[in-house]
């Protein structure tokens, strides 16, 4: 919890202007006018009070004007109209709605949502009426949590700092018929098949070798359009992210040091061992691999199946472990723990921090530890609203499990055939992963890590990834990300680690790149660990959804940080290394 001093500072920073809509300005003026007419005497118990009784030396008046001008100027700076943002055209191309997200709505058949149900959801977003949202036609009315759409009205919410969520920009999601989505789905099938293989064994595992060969054969990966998959795919970079070739995501161990290094939460020790799922060979399960179970869950029903938990806590060492982490994590948990690790190692502040070298004061509620800790959670809320706008209003991208239903419909020649199934790119239909999946499960559906499959909101962009981008950008604002991480670790009696194959211990990493790892690279890797854990390893988000969500979160954070900059009394100019390696500057000068 925040102490009173940092709470007050945070409240001052969160009450600034950020809404770019004219209606907000009118409303604010109206509220101010109404407030000025409220009589004071009833509040003062009829005590006679004259204006001269108040302290009127002008300081309070100046503060009032400065505060108002700060908020007004922020609002004016964020008065942005980006115009209509296009979708990928799938909604117009596939008139049976089979190319778009439809989970939890009523469905007529495999891969085909009920027409009236889809229109009822579209109508709710068109009108914005709470009543219309209450009349969306779901498949299992009154069912459990999986029967309800997940927070769709968050897409319509406003914020009071940073740019409006509807002014954030990312490109349309790749089409369901594209070679890119086909490649991303092939990656999902291999992720499901390799869920229980420790990351440290990818180099020697024969199934991982098959995955590498299959991915390298895909037309999208070989094309000039590919800027998201490391290429060529190797056991070292399999299921890893990339912003620029050779960045910190592909260096060192698979797991970011910030997800495995022990730390303290105040006096509470965090060893970073976690509760994971049992692997398949120890009694664990995959889900939604039969058509009947898939259809039940797509309609918002409950299969009645439950997760099998490992009774032994372990370090995260496999895809299934990462899926278990992201199933229940608080959305900014990984980045708050990263803050604890970085601060606990005594990492230096960002070189632009104005308190560096001061002999008289240190940062606290502003530009100090409490400010950093509180801002991480604050950023998460802004990131979610931006993500929800693109998810529900602009893109409505279907989930990988829904794409898997299209693959099954096409391969099994299901009737009626969803229009999008007939348009799938050949790369996914010819993948070497599909015969293995069919042999294991008797269908071409995408195996899921959770009994409920994906959450009941669309795929693009990811909430986990957008929060990651925003919170990690926040950490870069407060800390010097260029610091090499190994000297910080060895000074604390540790080293660069990677989990053992059984997840019970941490082994010293011996790779030749161990001395090149820095804070920024490990933070970037953390963003991908979490979002890929929720995406590829859990089977619920495409790679491009993660890629663009992280950049969207960065966009949100930079906007909020610039709004906040002039709320600080301390003069500063802080430079941040963005995910693509370029520099962003936050200044109040």
NURO-886593 format. One line per 10 residues: number of its first residue (from 1); for each residue x, y, z of C-alpha. Coordinates in Angstrom, 1 decimal. Example, Ala and Ser with C-alpha at 12.3 -4.5 7.8 and 13.67 -1.06 7.14 Angstrom:
BEGIN
1 = 12.3:-4.5:7.8 | 13.7:-1.1:7.1;
//
This chain:
BEGIN
1 = 0.0:0.0:0.0 | 1.1:3.6:-0.6 | 2.0:5.8:2.3 | 0.0:9.0:2.7 | 2.7:11.2:1.2 | 3.1:9.1:-2.0 | -0.7:8.7:-2.1 | -1.2:12.4:-2.2 | 1.4:12.9:-4.9 | -0.1:10.1:-7.0;
11 = -3.6:11.6:-6.6 | -2.3:15.0:-7.8 | -0.7:13.3:-10.9 | -3.7:11.2:-11.8 | -6.2:14.1:-11.7 | -4.7:16.0:-14.6 | -6.1:16.6:-18.1 | -5.9:13.9:-20.7 | -9.3:13.6:-22.4 | -9.3:15.1:-25.8;
21 = -13.1:15.3:-26.2 | -14.8:18.7:-26.2 | -17.6:17.4:-24.0 | -15.2:16.9:-21.1 | -14.1:20.6:-21.2 | -17.7:21.7:-21.2 | -18.5:19.4:-18.3 | -15.5:20.6:-16.3 | -16.6:24.2:-16.8 | -20.1:23.4:-15.8;
31 = -19.0:21.6:-12.6 | -16.8:24.5:-11.7 | -19.7:26.9:-12.2 | -22.0:24.8:-10.0 | -19.3:24.4:-7.3 | -19.0:28.2:-7.1 | -22.7:28.6:-6.3 | -22.8:26.1:-3.4 | -23.4:28.0:-0.1 | -20.8:27.6:2.6;
41 = -22.8:28.6:5.7 | -24.7:25.3:6.1 | -21.4:23.5:6.1 | -20.1:25.8:8.8 | -22.9:25.2:11.3 | -24.2:28.7:10.9 | -21.0:30.2:12.2 | -20.5:33.8:10.9 | -17.6:33.8:8.6 | -16.5:36.8:6.6;
51 = -14.2:36.7:3.6 | -11.5:38.6:5.5 | -11.2:35.7:8.0 | -9.5:33.6:5.4 | -5.8:33.7:4.6 | -5.6:35.5:1.2 | -2.0:36.3:0.6 | -2.3:35.1:-3.0 | -0.4:31.8:-2.7 | -3.5:29.7:-2.7;
61 = -4.8:31.6:-5.7 | -1.6:31.2:-7.6 | -1.5:27.4:-6.8 | -5.1:27.1:-8.1 | -4.3:28.9:-11.3 | -1.1:26.9:-11.9 | -2.9:23.6:-11.2 | -5.7:24.5:-13.6 | -3.3:25.7:-16.3 | -1.3:22.5:-16.0;
71 = -4.4:20.3:-16.4 | -5.8:22.5:-19.2 | -2.6:22.4:-21.2 | -2.3:18.7:-20.9 | -5.9:18.3:-22.1 | -5.2:20.7:-25.1 | -2.0:18.7:-25.9 | -4.1:15.5:-26.0 | -6.9:17.0:-28.1 | -6.3:14.6:-31.0;
81 = -8.4:13.3:-33.7 | -6.7:10.4:-35.6 | -9.7:9.7:-37.8 | -11.2:6.3:-38.5 | -8.9:3.4:-38.1 | -9.3:0.5:-40.6 | -9.8:-3.1:-39.7 | -8.4:-6.0:-41.8 | -11.5:-6.5:-43.9 | -12.4:-9.9:-42.6;
91 = -15.8:-8.7:-41.2 | -16.8:-7.6:-44.7 | -15.2:-10.6:-46.5 | -16.7:-13.4:-44.4 | -20.4:-12.6:-44.1 | -21.0:-15.6:-41.8 | -18.7:-13.9:-39.2 | -16.4:-16.9:-39.2 | -13.4:-14.7:-39.6 | -14.0:-12.7:-36.4;
101 = -14.0:-13.3:-32.6 | -17.3:-14.7:-31.4 | -16.5:-16.8:-28.2 | -19.3:-16.9:-25.6 | -21.9:-15.8:-28.2 | -24.5:-18.3:-29.4 | -23.1:-20.4:-32.3 | -25.0:-22.3:-35.0 | -22.3:-24.8:-35.9 | -18.5:-25.3:-35.7;
111 = -16.8:-22.0:-36.4 | -20.0:-20.2:-37.3 | -21.6:-17.8:-34.8 | -25.3:-17.1:-34.7 | -26.0:-14.2:-37.0 | -28.4:-12.4:-34.6 | -25.9:-12.9:-31.7 | -23.1:-11.2:-33.6 | -25.4:-8.3:-34.7 | -26.5:-7.8:-31.1;
121 = -22.9:-7.4:-30.0 | -22.2:-5.0:-32.8 | -25.3:-3.0:-32.0 | -24.2:-2.6:-28.3 | -20.9:-1.0:-29.4 | -22.7:1.2:-32.0 | -25.0:2.6:-29.4 | -22.8:2.4:-26.3 | -26.0:1.7:-24.3 | -25.6:-0.3:-21.1;
131 = -29.0:-1.8:-21.8 | -27.9:-3.0:-25.3 | -24.9:-4.7:-23.7 | -27.3:-6.4:-21.3 | -29.2:-7.8:-24.3 | -26.2:-9.4:-26.2 | -27.2:-12.9:-27.2 | -24.8:-15.2:-25.4 | -24.7:-19.0:-25.8 | -25.2:-19.9:-22.1;
141 = -27.3:-17.2:-20.3 | -26.7:-17.3:-16.6 | -23.7:-19.6:-16.9 | -20.4:-19.1:-15.1 | -17.7:-16.6:-15.8 | -16.9:-18.2:-19.1 | -20.4:-17.5:-20.3 | -20.0:-13.7:-20.2 | -18.0:-11.3:-22.4 | -15.0:-10.0:-20.5;
151 = -15.4:-6.3:-19.8 | -16.4:-5.1:-23.3 | -17.4:-1.6:-22.0 | -13.8:-1.0:-21.0 | -13.4:-0.1:-24.7 | -15.6:2.9:-24.2 | -14.0:4.2:-21.0 | -12.1:7.5:-20.7 | -8.9:8.4:-18.9 | -7.7:11.6:-17.3;
161 = -4.1:11.4:-18.4 | -2.2:10.5:-21.5 | -3.9:10.2:-24.9 | -7.4:8.9:-25.3 | -7.5:5.2:-25.8 | -9.2:5.7:-29.2 | -6.3:7.8:-30.4 | -3.7:5.1:-29.9 | -2.6:3.6:-33.2 | -1.5:0.1:-34.3;
171 = -2.1:-1.5:-37.7 | -5.0:-3.8:-38.4 | -4.7:-7.4:-37.3 | -3.4:-9.8:-40.0 | -6.3:-11.4:-41.8 | -7.4:-14.8:-40.9 | -6.6:-15.8:-44.5 | -3.1:-14.5:-44.5 | 0.2:-16.3:-44.6 | 1.2:-14.5:-41.4;
181 = -1.7:-15.8:-39.4 | -1.1:-19.3:-40.8 | 2.5:-19.1:-39.6 | 1.4:-17.9:-36.2 | -1.0:-20.8:-35.9 | 1.6:-23.3:-36.9 | 3.8:-21.9:-34.1 | 0.8:-22.4:-31.7 | 0.5:-26.1:-32.7 | 4.2:-26.6:-32.0;
191 = 4.0:-24.7:-28.7 | 1.2:-27.1:-27.6 | 3.2:-30.1:-28.5 | 6.4:-28.8:-26.8 | 4.6:-27.5:-23.7 | 6.4:-29.9:-21.3 | 9.8:-29.7:-22.8 | 12.2:-27.6:-20.6 | 13.6:-24.6:-22.4 | 17.1:-25.8:-21.7;
201 = 16.4:-29.0:-23.6 | 15.3:-27.4:-26.9 | 18.7:-27.8:-28.4 | 18.7:-31.6:-28.0 | 14.9:-32.4:-28.3 | 13.9:-34.1:-31.6 | 10.4:-32.6:-31.5 | 11.9:-29.1:-31.1 | 14.1:-29.9:-34.1 | 11.0:-30.7:-36.2;
211 = 9.3:-27.5:-35.0 | 12.4:-25.5:-36.1 | 12.4:-27.1:-39.6 | 8.7:-26.7:-40.1 | 8.7:-23.0:-39.1 | 11.7:-22.3:-41.3 | 9.7:-23.7:-44.3 | 6.8:-21.3:-43.9 | 6.4:-18.7:-46.6 | 5.8:-15.8:-44.2;
221 = 8.9:-16.4:-42.2 | 11.0:-16.4:-45.4 | 9.4:-13.2:-46.8 | 10.6:-9.6:-46.4 | 7.3:-8.9:-44.5 | 8.6:-10.9:-41.5 | 9.9:-8.6:-38.9 | 8.5:-10.4:-35.8 | 9.8:-14.0:-36.0 | 13.6:-14.4:-35.5;
231 = 14.8:-16.0:-38.7 | 16.1:-18.5:-39.3 | 14.4:-20.1:-36.4 | 16.9:-22.1:-34.2 | 16.5:-24.0:-30.9 | 18.0:-20.9:-29.2 | 15.4:-18.5:-30.5 | 12.4:-20.9:-30.7 | 9.3:-19.2:-29.3 | 11.2:-16.0:-28.5;
241 = 10.3:-12.5:-29.4 | 12.1:-10.0:-31.5 | 11.8:-6.2:-32.1 | 15.1:-5.9:-34.0 | 17.4:-8.8:-35.1 | 19.7:-9.9:-32.3 | 18.0:-7.8:-29.6 | 17.9:-8.7:-25.9 | 15.0:-11.1:-26.4 | 17.2:-13.7:-28.1;
251 = 20.3:-13.3:-25.8 | 20.9:-15.4:-22.7 | 18.5:-17.9:-21.1 | 15.0:-18.2:-22.3 | 13.6:-16.8:-19.0 | 14.3:-13.2:-18.0 | 16.4:-12.8:-14.9 | 13.5:-10.7:-13.5 | 11.3:-13.8:-13.4 | 13.7:-16.1:-11.6;
261 = 16.1:-14.0:-9.4 | 15.0:-14.0:-5.7 | 14.1:-10.7:-4.1 | 12.2:-9.2:-1.2 | 8.7:-7.6:-1.1 | 9.5:-5.4:1.9 | 10.4:-7.9:4.6 | 8.8:-10.8:2.7 | 11.1:-13.1:0.8 | 10.2:-14.0:-2.8;
271 = 12.1:-17.0:-4.0 | 10.2:-16.9:-7.4 | 9.2:-20.5:-7.2 | 5.6:-20.9:-8.3 | 2.6:-23.3:-8.5 | 2.6:-24.8:-11.9 | 0.5:-27.4:-13.8 | 1.3:-31.0:-14.0 | 2.8:-32.1:-17.3 | 0.9:-34.6:-19.4;
281 = 3.1:-37.6:-18.4 | 2.4:-36.9:-14.7 | -1.4:-36.6:-14.9 | -1.8:-33.2:-16.5 | -4.2:-32.4:-19.4 | -4.8:-30.4:-22.5 | -8.3:-29.1:-23.2 | -10.8:-28.4:-26.0 | -9.3:-31.1:-28.2 | -12.7:-32.7:-29.0;
291 = -15.3:-31.0:-31.1 | -18.0:-31.5:-28.5 | -16.0:-30.0:-25.7 | -14.9:-27.2:-27.9 | -18.4:-26.3:-29.0 | -19.7:-26.4:-25.4 | -17.0:-23.9:-24.3 | -17.4:-21.7:-27.3 | -21.0:-21.3:-26.4 | -20.0:-20.2:-22.9;
301 = -20.5:-23.6:-21.3 | -18.4:-25.3:-18.6 | -16.8:-28.6:-19.5 | -16.6:-29.5:-15.8 | -12.9:-30.4:-16.2 | -10.4:-28.9:-13.8 | -6.7:-28.1:-13.8 | -4.1:-30.5:-12.4 | -1.7:-28.6:-10.2 | 1.8:-29.7:-9.4;
311 = 2.1:-30.0:-5.6 | 5.8:-28.9:-5.7 | 6.6:-25.3:-6.3 | 9.1:-24.8:-9.2 | 11.0:-22.2:-11.1 | 9.4:-21.5:-14.5 | 11.2:-23.8:-16.9 | 8.7:-24.8:-19.6 | 5.9:-23.5:-21.7 | 3.3:-25.1:-19.5;
321 = 4.8:-23.4:-16.5 | 4.6:-20.0:-18.2 | 0.9:-20.7:-19.1 | 0.3:-21.5:-15.4 | 1.8:-18.2:-14.3 | -0.3:-16.1:-16.7 | -3.5:-17.9:-15.9 | -3.8:-16.2:-12.5 | -1.2:-13.4:-12.4 | -2.1:-9.9:-11.5;
331 = -1.6:-8.2:-14.9 | 1.3:-6.0:-13.7 | 2.7:-8.6:-11.3 | 5.8:-9.5:-13.4 | 6.8:-5.8:-13.7 | 6.2:-5.0:-10.1 | 8.4:-8.0:-9.1 | 11.0:-6.8:-11.7 | 11.0:-3.4:-9.9 | 11.7:-5.2:-6.6;
341 = 14.5:-7.1:-8.2 | 16.1:-4.1:-9.8 | 15.8:-1.9:-6.7 | 17.0:-4.8:-4.6 | 20.2:-5.1:-6.7 | 20.9:-1.4:-6.2 | 20.6:-0.5:-9.8 | 21.3:3.1:-10.7 | 18.4:5.5:-11.5 | 17.9:6.8:-15.0;
351 = 20.9:9.2:-15.7 | 18.3:12.0:-16.2 | 17.0:11.7:-12.6 | 17.6:15.2:-11.0 | 18.5:13.7:-7.6 | 21.7:12.1:-8.8 | 24.6:13.8:-7.0 | 22.4:15.8:-4.6 | 23.9:16.3:-1.2 | 20.7:17.6:0.4;
361 = 17.8:15.4:-0.8 | 16.6:12.3:-2.4 | 13.6:11.3:-4.4 | 10.6:9.7:-2.7 | 7.0:10.5:-3.7 | 8.4:12.1:-6.8 | 11.1:10.4:-8.9 | 11.9:7.9:-6.0 | 10.9:4.4:-5.1 | 7.3:5.0:-4.0;
371 = 6.7:7.0:-7.2 | 8.0:4.1:-9.4 | 6.1:1.4:-7.5 | 2.8:3.3:-7.7 | 3.2:4.3:-11.3 | 3.5:0.7:-12.5 | 0.0:-0.1:-11.4 | -1.3:3.2:-12.6 | 0.1:2.5:-16.1 | -1.6:-0.9:-16.2;
381 = -5.1:0.7:-16.1 | -4.3:3.0:-19.0 | -2.9:0.2:-21.1 | -5.9:-2.0:-20.6 | -8.3:0.6:-21.9 | -6.2:1.2:-25.1 | -6.0:-2.6:-25.6 | -9.7:-3.0:-25.1 | -10.5:-0.3:-27.8 | -8.6:-2.2:-30.4;
391 = -9.9:-5.6:-29.3 | -13.6:-4.8:-29.3 | -14.2:-1.9:-31.5 | -11.5:-1.8:-34.2 | -10.2:-5.4:-34.8 | -12.3:-8.1:-33.2 | -9.6:-10.6:-34.1 | -10.5:-14.3:-33.6 | -8.6:-16.4:-31.1 | -6.1:-19.2:-32.0;
401 = -8.6:-21.7:-30.6 | -11.2:-20.4:-33.1 | -8.7:-20.5:-35.9 | -8.0:-24.1:-34.9 | -11.7:-24.8:-35.4 | -11.5:-23.5:-38.9 | -8.5:-25.8:-39.5 | -10.4:-28.8:-38.3 | -13.5:-27.8:-40.3 | -11.3:-27.6:-43.5;
411 = -9.3:-30.8:-42.9 | -12.3:-32.8:-41.8 | -14.5:-31.3:-44.5 | -17.2:-30.2:-42.0 | -20.6:-29.1:-43.3 | -21.6:-26.3:-43.2 | -18.1:-25.1:-44.0 | -17.2:-21.8:-42.4 | -16.4:-19.2:-45.1 | -13.1:-18.4:-43.4;
421 = -12.1:-22.1:-43.3 | -12.3:-22.3:-47.0 | -9.9:-19.3:-47.3 | -7.1:-20.5:-45.0 | -3.6:-20.2:-46.3 | -2.0:-23.5:-47.3 | 1.0:-23.2:-45.0 | -1.1:-24.1:-41.9 | -3.0:-26.9:-43.7 | 0.3:-28.6:-44.7;
431 = 2.2:-28.1:-41.5 | 4.1:-31.1:-40.1 | 2.5:-30.4:-36.7 | -1.0:-31.3:-37.8 | -0.5:-35.1:-38.3 | 1.0:-35.2:-34.8 | -1.8:-33.2:-33.3 | -4.4:-35.5:-35.0 | -2.6:-38.6:-33.9 | -2.5:-37.4:-30.3;
441 = -6.1:-36.0:-30.0 | -8.2:-37.2:-33.0 | -8.9:-33.7:-34.2 | -7.1:-30.7:-35.6 | -8.3:-28.4:-32.9 | -5.6:-26.4:-31.1 | -4.9:-28.0:-27.6 | -5.5:-25.5:-24.8 | -3.7:-25.1:-21.5 | -6.9:-24.1:-19.6;
451 = -10.3:-25.9:-19.3 | -12.0:-22.7:-20.3 | -9.7:-22.1:-23.2 | -9.1:-18.4:-24.0 | -10.6:-15.5:-22.0 | -13.9:-14.2:-23.4 | -12.5:-11.1:-25.2 | -10.9:-10.8:-28.7 | -7.2:-11.6:-29.4 | -5.7:-8.4:-30.8;
461 = -3.8:-6.8:-29.1 | -3.2:-8.7:-25.9 | -4.0:-7.2:-22.5 | -0.9:-8.9:-21.0 | 1.3:-7.5:-23.7 | -0.1:-3.9:-23.6 | 0.4:-3.8:-19.8 | 3.9:-5.2:-20.3 | 4.8:-2.5:-22.8 | 3.5:0.3:-20.5;
471 = 4.9:-1.0:-17.2 | 8.4:-1.8:-18.7 | 8.6:1.7:-20.3 | 7.8:3.0:-16.8 | 10.7:1.0:-15.3 | 13.0:2.4:-18.0 | 11.9:5.9:-17.0 | 13.1:5.3:-13.4 | 16.1:3.1:-13.9 | 19.3:3.1:-16.0;
481 = 18.5:0.3:-18.5 | 21.9:0.3:-20.1 | 23.5:-1.3:-16.9 | 24.9:-4.7:-17.4 | 23.1:-7.1:-15.2 | 25.8:-9.6:-14.3 | 27.9:-7.2:-12.3 | 24.8:-6.3:-10.3 | 24.1:-9.9:-9.6 | 27.7:-10.9:-8.7;
491 = 27.9:-8.0:-6.3 | 25.0:-9.6:-4.5 | 26.6:-13.0:-4.4 | 24.6:-14.4:-7.4 | 25.1:-14.8:-11.1 | 23.1:-15.0:-14.3 | 20.8:-18.1:-13.8 | 18.5:-20.4:-15.6 | 16.2:-23.0:-14.1 | 17.1:-26.6:-14.0;
501 = 15.2:-29.0:-16.2 | 13.0:-30.1:-13.2 | 12.5:-26.5:-12.0 | 13.8:-27.2:-8.5 | 17.0:-25.2:-8.6 | 18.8:-22.4:-10.4 | 21.9:-23.2:-12.4 | 24.6:-20.7:-13.4 | 24.2:-19.8:-17.1 | 27.4:-20.5:-19.0;
511 = 26.6:-19.0:-22.4 | 29.2:-16.8:-24.0 | 26.8:-13.9:-24.0 | 26.3:-13.8:-20.2 | 28.3:-10.6:-19.9 | 26.3:-8.8:-22.6 | 22.9:-8.9:-20.9 | 21.6:-5.6:-19.7 | 18.6:-4.3:-17.8 | 16.8:-3.1:-20.9;
521 = 17.3:-6.4:-22.7 | 16.0:-8.5:-19.8 | 13.0:-6.1:-19.4 | 12.2:-6.6:-23.1 | 12.5:-10.3:-22.6 | 10.2:-10.2:-19.6 | 7.5:-8.6:-21.7 | 7.7:-11.5:-24.2 | 8.0:-14.1:-21.5 | 4.7:-13.0:-20.0;
531 = 2.8:-12.3:-23.2 | 4.1:-15.4:-25.0 | 3.4:-17.4:-21.9 | -0.2:-16.2:-22.1 | -0.1:-16.4:-25.9 | 1.9:-19.2:-27.6 | 2.4:-21.4:-24.5 | -1.2:-21.2:-23.4 | -2.6:-21.2:-26.9 | -4.6:-18.0:-26.6;
541 = -2.7:-15.1:-28.5 | -1.0:-14.9:-31.8 | 2.6:-13.7:-32.0 | 1.6:-10.5:-33.9 | -1.0:-9.7:-31.1 | 1.9:-9.8:-28.6 | 4.3:-7.8:-30.8 | 1.9:-4.9:-31.4 | 0.4:-5.0:-27.9 | 3.9:-4.3:-26.4;
551 = 4.4:-1.4:-28.7 | 0.9:-0.1:-28.0 | 1.7:-0.2:-24.2 | 4.9:1.7:-24.9 | 2.9:4.3:-26.8 | 0.5:4.7:-23.9 | 3.2:5.0:-21.3 | 5.2:7.6:-23.2 | 2.0:9.7:-23.5 | 1.2:9.4:-19.8;
561 = 4.8:10.1:-18.7 | 4.9:13.3:-20.8 | 1.7:14.4:-19.3 | 3.0:13.7:-15.8 | 6.4:15.4:-16.5 | 5.1:18.9:-15.8 | 3.5:17.9:-12.6 | 7.0:17.5:-11.1 | 8.6:20.5:-9.4 | 12.1:19.0:-10.1;
571 = 13.5:19.9:-13.6 | 14.6:16.9:-15.6 | 15.1:15.5:-19.1 | 15.0:11.7:-19.1 | 15.9:9.5:-22.1 | 14.3:6.0:-22.6 | 15.6:3.3:-24.9 | 12.4:2.1:-26.7 | 11.8:-1.5:-27.7 | 13.0:-0.8:-31.2;
581 = 16.3:0.6:-30.0 | 15.4:4.3:-30.7 | 15.3:6.9:-28.0 | 12.3:8.7:-26.5 | 12.7:11.8:-24.4 | 10.5:12.8:-21.4 | 11.1:16.3:-20.2 | 9.5:19.2:-18.3 | 12.0:21.7:-19.6;
//
